[in-house]
Amino acid sequence: MLFLVAALLLLGFALGTVAHAPLSFTLVAAGVIAVWLAVFAARERHGRRHQH
């Protein structure tokens, strides 16, 4: 439960920060995060496929 409260507080802080950031910065940051998540997912999938 404490983890959930902390996660919601961090989410609220992040959304508040994004609301005050310029749109171009927000889009670039979102793109960087999306690429990082895609690379992470690909590495995880590749690692599980070859780990018999």
Summary of the structure (lengths in Angstrom):
residues: 52
radius of gyration: 15.9
end to end distance: 35.9
largest distance: 47.6
contacts: 93
relative contact order: 0.07
helix: 88%
strand: 0%
